[in-house]
């Protein structure tokens, strides 16, 4: 009976409240499947022995290990909503935090689903498409390098300790409940992150309802301000990286391509809901430092690409 009345309740709300409810619900519906998929893969990573092999073959030299870690995102088609659990699992299994950081920020851009959606949205601009993935790769590797440098200076970036023992199989006497244990672990992993997704989605809905888009897209702004405001918009709007290309497509001709590029790269790595989710693995200081580092680097590289007329 409750489900029967939900549509009527939403339409009976005042227009502004109805808009907030609609956006809030749409963000949750869009992100939850990827969050659940990420939780499932994370539990699988924890329980599977082959992960030792993956970590074993990642080069120990950061010069090669960081790029290889970024490339891992190509094989795990999960957006930023779900890969935090996987990154945390990899650190628990012994992957250096700097490598996991690189994977964390590379996966939302380099995965096949995002490549396909970006190609569909910008199929007539191959250089722009390539720029998104190359820039994403560079920024992700740079972020991992930054974490490595800070940790050598004694700055704690990650909350999760490396080489944390992880239970792989059910204890003796509970082996008969193996399937139930797997489902409960996935559900627990999902619930760990879901509250942060709820808060981020609500903030996004409130912003969309009360702040007009025209505030951020004035054609009189210069390129630097256009890049800044597109990054700010990406941070607040918190759209999934699997669909952000279609949102960016709506601003073609309104802002320069460099600003669109900054939106697609920065938003996939750092946004409102991601900051809340990443607070589970990064220290407060570490999260602020890595967020500002990525913001500054994306802004600078987007500006350079515009000046060089590459995008």
Helices and strands as residue ranges (DSSP letters): H 2-12, H 15-47, H 50-57, H 62-71, G 72-75, H 83-92, H 97-110, H 112-121, H 126-152, G 175-177, H 178-210, G 213-215, H 223-237, H 244-249, H 257-269, H 272-278, H 284-307
